[in-house]
Amino acid sequence: MALITQSEFARQKRQRETKGRIFYALCLAAVLISLAMLGVLLAKLGLDGYSRINWSFLTSYPSRHPEQAGILPALVGSVYVVGIAGVTSFVLGVAAAVYLEEYAQRSRLAQILRINIANLAGVPSVVYGLLGLEIFVRVMDLNRSVLAGGLTLALLVLPLIIVASSEAIRAVPSSLREGGFGLGATRWQVVRNLVLPQAFPGILTGVILAVSRAIGETAPLIFIGGLTYVPFVPDSPLSGFTVMPIQIFNWISRPQPGFHEAAAAGIIVLLVVLLAMNALAVFLRNKFQNRLEG
């Protein structure tokens, strides 16, 4: 193999450093452009919707008059639907991940299930809306209710939670399991007392991402009957409902400028709710992480 001279090595090194700087500058520019666009969007929303953010807007019902329109039914409906979706998908997703990683392990069935779950994570949300309409609304006769909406969104985010939970469980060191088995613990005792506590921070990260997607979804809920005008707050899992994205879409599609201001205010409320839910999940994740490290 031919040896390169010191001057040739120095020239190649300078080329690599130059290419690295150019790549770094391009990445930084992409980040700054994205942040600038996001900042402009948030500033526009703040200017348009700030004047409508008040207690009356949060506690009032929709109205044909823009100055009287409120977001209370949509806000409560979003909390109910996302709450049902989050709890259902969390329980089923973690249980499925435990089965795939701790019980099925390397079986052919587990490999097929993993491939299909990964594929389901990329299925358009409209498909889940059609599935929810057929299974929950028609077959299970739940009608176009909060429960049907929550279960439909649970189907939508379930693959995300399964994949994230599987990765978190897989990241737990095998030595921890072997130590538990060496002390005479059963597999379920090892999973419950050793594996799940170690994997829980990672599982909560997956839940954060899943809830972030669920709270902004509109298409599946339109298919199962999420209404654009609801003059009441849902009082049971079988009540009719609307959610904030649908209500915002209804306002933005109207010609009156007052409804556009209400839509901007609704987007701000939606962002605050999303950030609050994410902050709670991050707090719980960090709390469990600190407890494990302590």
Disulfide bonds with the S-S distance in Angstrom:
none
